[in-house]
Amino acid sequence: MSKPIPTWEPLSAEALANQRGTYDRMRRANVLAASPRGVTLFRHADVVAAARDPQTFSSAASARRAVPNAMDPPEHAAWRRLVDGYFAPAVVTALEPRVRTIADAVVAALPRDATFDAVADLGAPFAVRAQTAWLGWQGIEDVLLAWMADNHAATRSGDPARTAAVAAAFDDIIRAQLQRRRSLGAAAPADPTTALLAATVDARPLDEADIVSILRNWTAGDLASMAAALGVVVGYLARHPDVQQALRRCPDGLAAAIDEMLRIDDPFLVNRRVTTAAVRIGEHTLAVGTRVYLNWTSANRDEAVFGDPDAYRPAHNAAHNLVYGVGIHACPGRPLATMELVVAVRALLQATHGIEPAPDAAPVRETYPLGGWRCLPVRLR
């Protein structure tokens, strides 16, 4: 006998005021919960099981084609192989010196003994400059920073027309980059953007719409993600000087440390799925066609897996950390994101003696569809 699914309001003022706390309470009380938007899975085991079952939990949950995020097997496999090639170890290793130069410059420009916003003044500039260096989009950093601000404002407004307009504006930015490379012909720079124009899947050239979709995924989402992730890490370091000093002494542990900080305060809240068959979860049954939200932030804090969700244990928790997802849609850009975060945090630690919460300004949490910090005032010594 299936039990009724409990309800909740994930976008209520109360929930948005403390998203992590709300998710913690929901996870402890319920296997899942329904809202007008769909059914949310809160627990680690259920989120992992759904992510690893693309036959039952389809990623084709959006009207907009997203390559390869919204694709299911068997179509997904060929597109994922294409995308994975752009994050191969040799590619990431070759890019690292340029990213290090960018990180050093961004950190050097930050004030000392004065308050600044770690998201707006460190995270966003670094994200834009690192991403444009990789994609070959130099010269439009200010355009992308302005777009990020517009996109955040549109998302928070909840106005679909405004959000659609901002999305269309970003597609125009991408198409301008593609047109530039076509016009240059053989003189086009050798970067991932140029390479996509010559790429094939199943021996067929990519349609422009698919190229735009891939580049949109790499940029529109990743710019905000990198800025949010850096904000979370800097915030954690500022509140935990013991961890900060340990990483100064032993920076080889930075990658694992960063992953653990992001597990504790995962800024990447949810991904959507839609059920293709009736499925039982706990004592509840989801009907065919149910929209499902995999709540990564909650799953990454599940006491059944991690014990105290706020306990900092990088090595112990690494095997179950879901910051980059799991299953066939695990983030393909993880190698690049990890390298960029490690380089940025290493530069910050090497250039300072201390990172501290600002005494004269309060931090502000981000709200759905992002987590982490909207504004994080800190000081450097």
Secondary structure by P-SEA (a helix, b strand, c coil): ccccbbbbbcccccccccaaaaaaaaaacccccccccbbbbccaaaaaaaaacccccccccccccccccccccaaaaaaaaaaaaaacaaaaaaaaaaaaaaaaaaaaaccccbbbbcccccaaaaaaaaaaaaaccccaaaaaaaaaaaaaaaaaaccaaaaaaaaaaaaaaaaaaaaaaaaacccccccaaaaaaacccccccccaaaaaaaaaaacaaaaaaaaaaaaaaaaaaaacaaaaaaaaacccaaaaaaaaaaaacccccbbbbbbcccccccccccccbbbbbbcaaaaaacccccccccccccccccccccccccccccccaaaaaaaaaaaaaaaaaaacccccccccbbbbbbccccccccccccccc
